[in-house]
Amino acid sequence: MAGQVAGRSDAELPEPAGWNASPFEGEDSGSYDEALMPWEVESLDEREASRRTRRGGPPAYIWPGWIVVTQFLLLGVMLAVGYGLGMASRRPANSANSTASHKPASVSGKVLYGTSGGTNYPDEGAVIMVFPAIQRPSNDEKVRYEGLRPSDIPPTAGHASLERLRAFGGGYARADSAGEFRIPVAKGGQYYVLVVSNHGTRREQTVPNRADLAQLGRYISEASELLGNRRYRWRIEDLEGDRRLEETLPY
């Protein structure tokens, strides 16, 4: 009979297995999301960010804890290294400056002039001056050259030029009959030392070194007048304790 199979009507025929069943029926899953493949499931962070975006708020970015801790550790190490390097670079300078700044010093020695025959004699009356390398007078407080040249009468203790020279830490002396001199300074450190011969003269065509004149001109007004036509030496020295020098200038 049409519509019947083995004595049963079409309505009574059983549906094929799984015809209307859920595709995930029989799976050990609690929800549809969990049944999705791993690459199809949003993370909790992505879900939270999506919710915030839908609500109009900024997306949430959650950094893993180990990244935050590592950044703080690196920042701490960088700060510690920078502080250590800064202290290390300052210590030598500070210790050197403290030694040079608080202990008095002096420069002493002998000035000679040499003859063409090879004999050296004491350069009596030679001028020796010292100037602190790190301290200079203003333009209107520069030392006047008058009274300080070898050809001038030796200045008295209260001479105006000497007072100005001492005011910024310099010193002055004339070589005695043996060519000896000594200049005390209140603070040790780097000083320019000028020696101007009383006997040795330069040829007319020779002139002082321009760099020497420029440096000397920071302390002396009309520096070329102080040197005149005399032989000279201009040098920088570290004065600590009693620094002894010996200069021989050609005649």
C-alpha positions, 0 to 999 in steps of 0.5 A: 500500500502506498505510503506504508512500509512494512505495515507502518504509515509515513508518520510513523517512520522514525527520523534519521539519526541526527536529523534535527539533533544539535550538531554538538549534541553528545559533546561534553561542552557547556556552551556553543562558545566552548565548542568552537575551535580555538582560533574561533574563540575570543579571549576574555581580554578581547571580549572585554575590549569589545564590550568597552568599545560598544559602550563608547569607552576606550579599548582596554589593553592589559599587559602581561604582568611579567612585562610590567615587572621587567620594565620596572627592573630595567628602569631601576638598573638604568637609574642606578648605573647613571647615578653611579657614573655621575658620582664616579665622574665627579669624585676625581674632579672634586678631590683634585679641586679640594686639594688645589683649593685649600692648600697654599703653594709656591713656585721658586727657582732660578733664572739664567741667561746664556751667552754665545760662548755657552756660559750661563749667568744669573739673570738678576732683575728678571721678572717672574709673574704667575696668573691663576689659569681658572680665574681672570680679572674683568677688562677694567681690572687688568693689571697695568704694565707700568712698574713691572717691567725688568727695566723699571725700578722694582715696585714697592709692596703697595704698588697698585699693579701688584695689589690688582695682581694679588687680588685675583690670586697672582704673584710677582717677583724679581730674580736676585743676584743669584738669579733666585726667586720665590712666589707664594700663592694662596691656593694651589692649582694650574697657573701660567708662569711668565719669565721676562729676562733682564739681559736677554733681548730679541732681534728686532725682526722677531715678535712675541707669539700671538697666542702667548700675547692673547693669553697674557692679555687676559691679565695684563693691559697692553701685554706687548709693552710688558714684554718689550724687546726682552726674551721671555718664557710663557708656560702653564704649571701645576703648583702644589707644595713648592714647585721649583723651576729653572729657566735659561734664556738666550742673551 
